[in-house]
Amino acid sequence: METSIKMTKLAKCAGCGAKVGAGTLSALLGGLPVRRDERLLVGYDTSDDASVYRISDDLVLVQTVDFFPPIVDDPYTFGQIAAANALSDIFAMGAEAKLAMNVLCVSPQMDDEAVRELLRGGYEKAYEAGAIITGGHTIQSEEPKYGLSVSGFAHPDRFLRNCSAQPGDVLLLTKPLGIGVTTTAARAGLADPDAYRQAVEWMRTLNKAARDIMMRFEVHSCTDVTGFALLGHGCEMAEGSGVTIELYNSRIPMLPGALELARDGLLPEGMYRNRAFAESRVWADPALELAAQDLLYDPQTSGGLLIAAAPQDAEALLRALNGSIPCAAAIGQAVPRGDWAVVVKP
């Protein structure tokens, strides 16, 4: 249903581009007391996608929360995208999403119909993921924001982390990059309509199918590529795993026209934060133009999964992914740790 409100006009930042920079976040969390619990298998100290708490010998609870300002004008579509983005953390851990709660900031400029449409988008996407929204919390705010806290479940021996890639693993990516530059161009009225439609469709596409497929194969590590960009999340995976990740730029799927937009300087603010955080740990081939590098620092909203697959399973996993996700691609590999966290080759 059409509403008169244009959500992006109510926010200064958009989507995952509003995230606090990884370097700033690390400094803010540094020194805080961390309570130890033998049942807490994953906490915030490892920069993983969600926390993991052992309930029994056969079950762990996986929890996350994610919310952000509007990245599209339509409230219903914004609700879908924000929900898909929050649910993605659960899927990146290899878990199944089961319960969710709304996190909503309502702007005084939003009418009741806009709020209902936003929530309807979130509810429908959560149900598509197999989760039930059971409540939540709503406050007034000058800027609208929406997301979910999500609880999922997995077997203690079957959940995935972002810090367990092994040398020889093949790196697979399941969605194209370029969300940040494309939506930035759209806010300025400069995006190609077809490219923008593709960006919106990818943002509201769940990572559930990719999760369901990858769990049939030997996968050592996984994370979703969101606000810290491919190179930010790649650095976290490489450093946590004690490996170097080699990426081949020509193999990385991109939204149509994204490179041209980067060349024109239509770069979101989050790109500069991501570059400041990761650049000192990344070596990029000098032959790779600056705009192409910028896209690797481009913050993604509801981006794809970055999967570190065992080499003997990688080809079969990619074939299976391509059956549902044609753009999924093998974009590099993990190698023994060298001087850099991530190496980018043409």
N, C-alpha and C positions, 0 to 999 in steps of 0.2 A: 504494500500500500504506500502511495506517495504521501510524504508529509512536507510541510512548508519549510521546515528547519533544514539548514545546511550545517552538518555537524562540524566540519573542519573549520568553519568560520568562528567557532567558539573556543578554539584551542590554539595555543602558541606552537606547540610541538605535535607531531603526529606519530601514532603507533609506537613501535619499539625504538624509534629514533628519540623518544623522550627518556630513555633509560639513562640513569646516572652512569657515567663512564666507568669502565672496568677498573682502571687505575684509581679513580676517586673512591669507588666502592671498596676496593681492597684496603685503602688507607682508613676509611671510616670504620671498617670491621676490625682492623688491626688492634690488638691489645684487649679486645673485649673478652671477658671470662667465658670459657666454654665448659659447660657441665658435661662430664663423661657418664655414659650409660652403656653398658656392654651390649644392650639390645639396639642401640643406635648404630646402624651400620654405615650410614652416609649422613653427614651434617653439612652445614654451610661452609666449613673450613676447607673443603676440597673444590669449591666452585662448580659443583655438579648441578644437574638440572632439577633435582628434587631430593628431599630427604627420604631415608629408608629406615624403617624401624621394624625389628623382628617381633612378630606376635607369637609365633610358634615355630616348630621345626619345619613346618610346611608352608608358612605364610609370612610375608612381610607387607607392611603398610608403606605406600609410597605417596608422599604429599608435596604439593606445590601451590603457589599462588602467583598470579600474573594479571596485571591490568594496565591500561594506558589510555591516552586521549584519542579522539577519533582520527582515523586515517582515511576515511571516506565520508561523503556527505550523507548518505542514506542511513538512518538509524538501524534499520533491520540488518543491513549488510555489515555495519559496524559491529553489531552484536554477534553476528556469525564469526567475523574475523577475530574479535577479541576472545571469544570462547575457543575457537580452533587453536589460537596461539597458546592459551593457558593449558589446554588439554595436551598440547604437543610435548610438554615436559614429561608427562606421564608416559607417553609413547616412546620418547627418547630413552627412557629407563627400561624399556622392554616390558612395561607393566600394562595392565588393563584398567581403564578408568571406570569407576563405579559411582562415586558420589561427588557432587559439586555444590558450591554455594556462591551466590552472586556477590560481587564487590562493585558497588555502583555509586558514582558521584553525579548528582543531577544538577544541571545548570538551571538557574531561574528562567533562562530563555527557552528552555525545552518545554513544550506543551505535553499534556498527558498522553496524546497519541504517539509522540516521538518516544517517550519513555516505554510505552507498551511495545512498540515495534522493536526497540533495542533489545528489550528483555525477550521478546519472542524469537529474535534471531539467535540469542544465546541459548535459550531453551532448546530450540530445534537442533542446533549444532551439537549440544551436549547429548541429546537423545540419540542422534546419529552415531555418536561415539560410544554409545552403550552406557552412558552415565545418567544419573538422576539428579536434577537440581532440587535441593531440599530446603532452601532458604537463602539467607544472606544478610547483607547489611547495606543500608543506603543512607547517604548524607547529602546535604546541599553543598555545592561548590561552584565557584564562578566558571571553572572549566569542567566539562563533562569527562568522566573517565569510567571505564567498565572493564571487567575481567571476572575471573573465577578463582576460587580456591578449589583444588581438586584432590580427591583421595583415590588412589588406585591400589591394586594388589598384584603381587607376583610371588613366585617361589623363591626362597632364599638363594638357590643355586642358579636362578635363571634371570635375575635382573641385570641390567647393563649399567656401566658407568662411563664417564667421559675420560677416564684416566687409566684405561687398561688396554690400550692399543699395543700391539707387539710388532717387532721388526718383521717385515714381509707382508703385513696386512695390506689389503687393497682398500683404498678410500673411495667410497661411493657417495654421491650426492643426489637427493631425490627431488629437488625443486630448483628452478632456475634462479640466478641472482639478478639483481637490478630493481628490486622492489622499492628501495629508498629513492633512487634517482627518478624512477618513473612516477611515484606518487608526489615527489617534490615538483616535478614538471607539471603534473596534473593540477596542483594547487596554484600554479602560475598560468594555467591555461595553455601549456606548451606541449603536453603529452599527446602522442598519437593515440586516437581513440581505441584502436584495436589492441595496441600494446597495454594500454591502461586496463581494458577489460580483462586481458590475460592476467595482469598483475592482481586484480581483484579476485579473479577466480582461483588463482594459486593461494592467495592469502586465506580464503575461506575453505580451502581444501584440507581436510583432516590428514594428519600423518598416521592415521590408524591403519590404512591399507599397507603402507610401507612397514609399519611395525609388525603387523600380522605376518607379512611375507618374510621379513628378516629373521623372525624367531624360529623359522623352520631350518635355518642354516647356522653354521658356526660363525658367530659374530663376537668379537672380543670387546668392542667399545662402541659407544654411540653418543651423539649429542645432537641437539637441533640448532640450526644456524638462524639466530635471531638478531637481537640488537647489537651484539658485539661483532657481527659480520663474520664472514668465512675465516678471515685471518685471525680475528680475536678468539673465536671459539676453537679454531685450529691450533692456536698457541696454547690454549688451556689443555687441549687433548694431548698435544706433544709434550708439554712440560710435565703434566701429571703422569704421563705414561713413561717418561724417560726416553723418548724417541725423537727423531726428526721426521717431520711430515714433508714429503716432496709433492708439490702440486704442479699440474701442467695446465697452464691457462687456456690453451686451445681446446681442452677437453671439458671445461667447466660450462655447463648450460647457462645461457643468459637470456633474459627477456629481449624481444626484438627492439632495436633502437636504443638499448641501454648504454652502449658504448658511445654513441653519438651524443646522448644527453650528458654523459660524463665529460666528453670533450668540450661541450658547450658550457661546462661549469655549473650544471644544475645538480649540485651535490648537497645532501642534507647535512645539517650541523653535526649529527652523530657520526658522519664519516670522518670528520676531523678528530673527534674524540677517540674513535677507534684507531686511527692512524697513530695518534700520540701514545696510545696504550701499547700497541703491538709492534710498531715499526722497528724498534731497536732489536727485536728478536726475529725479524723476517729478512731474508735475503731474496731480492727479486732480480732476475736477470736484467742487466742494463738495456737489453734489446726490447724489453716490455715497456710500452708507452705508459706515461703517467696516468692517463684516463683509464687504462685497463687495470692498473694497480688500484686506482681509486675504487673501482667496482668491487674489489676484493675486501675493501674496508667499508663497503656500503651496508648500513644497518638494514637487516631484513625483518619484516613483520610477518609472523607465522610462516617462517621459512622451512626448508626441508630438513631431513635427517642427514647427518654426516656419519656414515657407518664405516667402521674399521672391520673388514671381513677377513677371515682366514683365507690365505691364497688359494687353497684347494677348493673352497666353496664360492669364491668371489664371482666366477664366471656364471655359475648356475644361479646365484642370487641375483645378479644383474639381469639375466634373462627373465627370471620370475618377476622382478620389479618392472621391467619394461612391458610385461603383459598388462599391467595396470597403470604404470607411470612411464609413458614412452620417453620422457626427457631424462630419466634417471641415467646417470653416467658414472663410469669409473674415472676419477679425476686425479689419482695419484696413489702413493703408497707410503707406508711407514718404514723407515730405515733406522739402523743403529744411530744413536744420538751423536750429532756432530756439533759444529760451532753455533748452529742456528736452530730455533724451534721449528720454523717453517721455511722451506726453500721453494720459490716459485720460478718455474721454467716456462719458456714460451709454449 
